[in-house]
Amino acid sequence: MMTSQDILSVYAAMAELTEQMVQAATRSDWDQLVLLEQRCAAHVQALREQEPAQPMQGAERERKINLIRQMLNADRQIRDLTMPWMAQLSKLINSTGTERRVINAYGSV
């Protein structure tokens, strides 16, 4: 069972990873972004596997809240950076699918 300090250490590691994810998204380094997301997901899984701990109080609680806010802010920044790329990818996939259907229906030119 993790102590409150252990849990806070995991949250701090996740906050650092999400900041690195923002940097990777800013550079359009999608492979690095995926790798960092996988590392972050492993931390989330480790927290899920723990027995429910006593709710944090005082300074520990405030630290946890601040770390979660940092992660949510980073997540918003990542979404803002990736959504245009995702829209472009979606258009490309739809265009390719339409082209394939036309070729199947009418043959290649």
C-alpha angles and dihedrals in degrees: 000000000000122000121228089259091052090051092048089051090055091049090049090051090050091049090052091049092051090052089052088049090056089052091049091049090048089055091044087239095153095170091056090045091055092047092051091046090054090052090050091049089054089057091049090051091050090054092048091054093057124098111256107272129212110277112267118249136201119345094002091055092048091049091051092048091050092049091050090049090051090052093048091050091050090047090054091050091049091050091049090052098043102041095076090051092048091051090050091049091049091053090049092050092047091048091050091048091051091048090051092051091050091050091048091049100041106016127241120306 
